[in-house]
Amino acid sequence: MVQAEDQKTLEYIEEHFGTDEALGVFFRGERGERYSLEESESMFARLGDKCPDMYSVFPDETSAITCTNYAVQVARKLKGRTRIFGFANTDNPASRVAREEIHPGGHDFAVVDDRYLVDPWIRLVACASQQMCFDLQDSKDAALALDIYGSRACWRHMVEAEANV
């Protein structure tokens, strides 16, 4: 049974990291133009292949397609409660990320309160899981996290990524 405080944490994580809008993602054009998510979607619908090149960024102007940057966004918002972990696929071949080549080379993500694995990238960029927060103290979530992210023994604490927090 989920305790009230645990439920609040899960709701907070979903509310603040579960969508591009919540994360403040927007698009930049090649010449630095700023486009909201709605503007870029509308432009793409109108212009299709003729749509000018754009790239998605966070409010700090870092790439919104890079898994490490998603983990950094979580760590910034939950400062002091978050550690960033990652793995190389060659070091964690049993993970679904490696097995299905969800992310070539490896993957980074956040762990909050040494309990909640938080990975908006897996939902919003890779579209490989609708769930993006896994309670590692919940047996079902822990089993799902083990499948997707492999054994915790294969994870490496990404101290250098945390330096950007």
C-alpha positions in Angstrom: 0.0 0.0 0.0 1.3 3.4 -1.0 1.7 5.8 2.0 0.3 9.3 1.7 3.8 10.9 1.6 5.0 8.4 -1.0 1.9 9.2 -3.1 2.7 12.9 -2.9 6.2 12.3 -4.1 5.0 10.2 -7.0 2.4 12.9 -8.0 5.1 15.7 -7.7 7.5 13.7 -10.0 4.7 13.1 -12.6 3.6 16.8 -12.4 7.0 18.3 -12.7 8.8 15.8 -15.1 6.1 13.9 -16.9 5.6 16.1 -19.9 7.7 18.4 -22.2 5.5 21.3 -21.0 6.2 20.5 -17.4 10.0 20.5 -18.1 9.7 23.8 -20.0 10.9 22.3 -23.3 10.7 24.6 -26.4 12.3 24.7 -29.9 15.1 26.7 -31.4 15.4 27.4 -35.1 18.7 27.5 -36.9 19.0 31.2 -36.5 18.1 31.2 -32.8 14.3 31.7 -33.2 12.3 30.5 -30.3 9.2 28.4 -30.9 6.8 27.0 -28.3 5.8 23.4 -28.5 2.4 24.4 -30.0 4.0 26.7 -32.6 6.5 24.1 -33.7 3.8 21.4 -33.9 1.5 23.7 -35.9 4.4 24.7 -38.2 5.3 21.0 -38.8 1.7 20.2 -39.5 1.5 23.0 -42.1 4.9 22.6 -43.7 5.7 18.9 -43.3 9.1 18.2 -44.9 9.5 21.9 -45.7 9.5 22.8 -42.1 12.7 24.7 -41.1 15.2 22.8 -39.0 14.5 23.1 -35.2 15.9 21.4 -32.1 14.3 21.0 -28.7 15.9 22.5 -25.6 15.3 23.0 -21.9 15.1 26.5 -20.4 18.8 26.3 -19.7 19.4 25.8 -23.5 20.7 22.2 -23.1 19.5 19.6 -25.6 16.1 18.1 -24.8 16.9 14.8 -26.5 19.9 13.9 -24.3 19.1 11.5 -21.5 21.8 13.0 -19.2 20.2 16.5 -19.5 16.8 15.0 -18.4 18.5 13.6 -15.3 20.2 17.0 -14.7 16.7 18.8 -14.9 15.4 16.4 -12.2 18.5 16.9 -10.0 18.2 20.7 -10.3 14.6 20.7 -9.2 15.1 18.2 -6.4 18.5 19.4 -5.3 20.1 17.5 -2.5 17.7 14.5 -3.0 18.9 13.3 -6.4 21.9 11.4 -7.7 22.5 10.7 -11.4 23.4 7.2 -12.5 24.2 5.7 -15.9 25.7 2.7 -17.6 27.4 1.7 -20.8 25.4 -0.9 -22.7 28.5 -3.1 -22.9 28.6 -3.1 -19.1 24.9 -3.8 -18.7 23.9 -6.1 -21.6 20.9 -7.6 -19.7 19.1 -4.2 -19.5 16.3 -3.7 -22.0 18.0 -0.4 -22.9 21.0 -2.5 -24.2 19.0 -5.5 -25.5 16.7 -3.4 -27.7 19.3 -0.7 -28.3 16.8 1.9 -27.0 19.8 4.2 -26.5 23.0 3.5 -28.4 26.1 3.3 -26.2 24.4 3.7 -22.8 21.9 5.6 -20.7 21.7 8.0 -17.8 18.8 8.7 -15.4 18.1 10.2 -11.9 17.5 8.4 -8.6 15.6 10.5 -6.0 15.8 9.8 -2.3 17.7 6.6 -3.2 14.3 5.2 -3.9 12.6 6.6 -7.1 14.3 6.0 -10.4 13.1 9.0 -12.5 13.6 8.9 -16.3 11.5 11.3 -18.3 13.7 10.6 -21.4 12.5 6.9 -21.6 8.9 8.2 -22.0 9.3 11.5 -23.8 12.1 10.9 -26.2 12.6 7.1 -26.6 8.8 6.3 -26.2 10.0 3.0 -24.7 7.9 3.1 -21.5 4.8 5.0 -20.5 6.0 4.8 -16.9 8.9 7.1 -16.1 9.1 6.9 -12.3 9.8 3.6 -10.7 9.6 3.1 -6.9 12.5 0.8 -6.2 10.8 -0.2 -2.9 7.7 -1.5 -4.8 8.2 -5.1 -6.0 6.4 -4.5 -9.4 8.2 -1.3 -10.1 11.6 -2.8 -9.0 11.1 -5.7 -11.4 10.2 -3.4 -14.2 13.2 -1.2 -13.5 15.5 -4.3 -13.4 14.3 -5.2 -16.8 14.7 -1.8 -18.3 17.8 -0.6 -16.5 19.5 -3.8 -15.5 21.1 -4.6 -12.2 22.1 -1.7 -10.0 25.5 -3.3 -9.7 26.0 -2.2 -13.4 25.1 1.4 -12.8 27.8 4.0 -12.3 27.3 7.2 -10.2 27.7 10.0 -12.8 29.5 12.6 -10.6 30.5 14.6 -13.6 26.9 15.1 -14.6 26.0 16.2 -11.1 28.6 18.9 -11.4 26.1 20.6 -13.8 23.4 20.8 -11.2 
